Amino acid sequence: MFRRTFWFTAGAAAGVWATTKVNRKLKKLTPESLAAQAANKAIDAGHRLKEFALDVRDGMAQREAELGEVLGLNERPDPELPAQRRIAAIGDGKQLGNNKQIKYIENTTYTYNRNEDH
């Protein structure tokens, strides 16, 4: 009698366990659950991509600082050097097609054709 009760209880427990496993698996395969899983994976991928981009940006800044130090770009310019020439955006009103005349601060005129370089 005890053997029958034991096996009946063991069979019932196995049936409940198997039913629970199957129901959980079916719930994971519903369209809503699959969409939620895909959304979570996309969010995780976005976070990993953002962390990668921040690491790359930090590495670029570090390398730029190293190169600036090696090339001497971070040093202050020599005060004895003349000032850098700048282009004034003032023309004398003459424009021929795509040619534009630009005057430097030192009053020299330079004709620039923007299509010439292409």
C-alpha positions as CSV (number, residue, x, y, z in Angstrom):
1,M,0.0,0.0,0.0
2,F,2.8,2.4,0.8
3,R,4.6,1.6,-2.5
4,R,1.5,2.5,-4.4
5,T,1.1,5.8,-2.5
6,F,4.8,6.6,-3.1
7,W,4.7,6.0,-6.8
8,F,1.3,7.9,-7.1
9,T,2.8,10.9,-5.3
10,A,6.1,10.7,-7.4
11,G,4.1,10.5,-10.6
12,A,1.8,13.5,-9.6
13,A,4.9,15.5,-8.6
14,A,6.6,14.7,-12.0
15,G,3.4,15.7,-13.8
16,V,3.2,19.0,-12.0
17,W,6.9,19.7,-12.6
18,A,6.6,18.9,-16.3
19,T,3.5,21.0,-16.7
20,T,5.1,23.9,-15.0
21,K,8.2,23.7,-17.2
22,V,6.1,23.5,-20.4
23,N,3.9,26.5,-19.4
24,R,7.0,28.6,-18.6
25,K,8.5,27.7,-22.0
26,L,5.3,28.6,-23.8
27,K,5.1,31.9,-22.0
28,K,8.6,32.7,-23.2
29,L,7.6,32.0,-26.8
30,T,4.6,34.4,-26.9
31,P,5.0,37.4,-29.3
32,E,4.8,39.8,-26.4
33,S,7.6,38.0,-24.5
34,L,9.8,37.8,-27.6
35,A,9.3,41.5,-28.3
36,A,10.2,42.3,-24.7
37,Q,13.3,40.1,-24.9
38,A,14.4,41.8,-28.2
39,A,13.9,45.2,-26.7
40,N,16.0,44.4,-23.7
41,K,18.8,43.0,-25.9
42,A,18.6,46.2,-28.0
43,I,18.9,48.4,-25.0
44,D,21.8,46.3,-23.7
45,A,23.6,46.6,-27.1
46,G,23.0,50.4,-27.0
47,H,24.6,50.7,-23.6
48,R,27.6,48.6,-24.7
49,L,27.9,50.8,-27.9
50,K,27.8,54.0,-25.8
51,E,30.5,52.7,-23.4
52,F,32.6,51.8,-26.4
53,A,32.2,55.2,-28.0
54,L,33.1,56.9,-24.7
55,D,36.2,54.7,-24.4
56,V,37.2,55.6,-27.9
57,R,36.7,59.3,-27.2
58,D,38.8,59.1,-24.1
59,G,41.5,57.3,-26.0
60,M,41.5,59.9,-28.8
61,A,41.8,62.7,-26.3
62,Q,44.7,61.0,-24.5
63,R,46.5,60.3,-27.8
64,E,45.9,63.8,-29.0
65,A,47.4,65.1,-25.8
66,E,50.4,62.8,-26.2
67,L,51.0,63.9,-29.8
68,G,50.6,67.6,-28.8
69,E,53.2,67.1,-26.1
70,V,55.6,65.3,-28.4
71,L,55.2,67.8,-31.3
72,G,55.3,70.8,-29.0
73,L,51.9,72.1,-29.9
74,N,50.9,72.6,-26.2
75,E,53.7,75.1,-25.7
76,R,53.1,78.8,-25.8
77,P,54.1,80.5,-29.0
78,D,57.3,82.6,-29.1
79,P,56.3,86.3,-28.4
80,E,58.9,87.5,-30.9
81,L,57.2,85.9,-33.9
82,P,55.0,88.1,-36.0
83,A,51.2,87.8,-35.8
84,Q,49.5,85.3,-38.1
85,R,48.0,86.6,-41.3
86,R,44.2,86.5,-41.4
87,I,41.8,86.8,-44.3
88,A,39.3,89.7,-44.1
89,A,35.9,88.9,-45.5
90,I,35.8,92.3,-47.3
91,G,35.9,92.3,-51.0
92,D,36.0,95.3,-53.4
93,G,32.6,94.4,-54.9
94,K,34.0,92.7,-58.0
95,Q,32.9,89.1,-58.6
96,L,33.2,87.4,-61.9
97,G,31.3,84.1,-62.0
98,N,32.7,81.8,-59.2
99,N,35.8,84.0,-58.8
100,K,35.9,86.0,-55.6
101,Q,38.4,88.6,-54.7
102,I,39.6,88.5,-51.1
103,K,41.8,91.1,-49.5
104,Y,44.3,90.2,-46.8
105,I,44.8,92.5,-43.9
106,E,48.1,93.6,-45.5
107,N,46.0,95.0,-48.5
108,T,47.1,92.3,-51.0
109,T,44.5,90.9,-53.3
110,Y,44.0,87.2,-53.9
111,T,41.6,85.8,-56.5
112,Y,40.0,82.5,-55.5
113,N,38.0,80.2,-57.7
114,R,36.1,77.7,-55.6
115,N,35.7,75.3,-58.5
116,E,39.4,75.2,-59.3
117,D,40.3,72.7,-56.6
118,H,37.6,70.2,-57.4
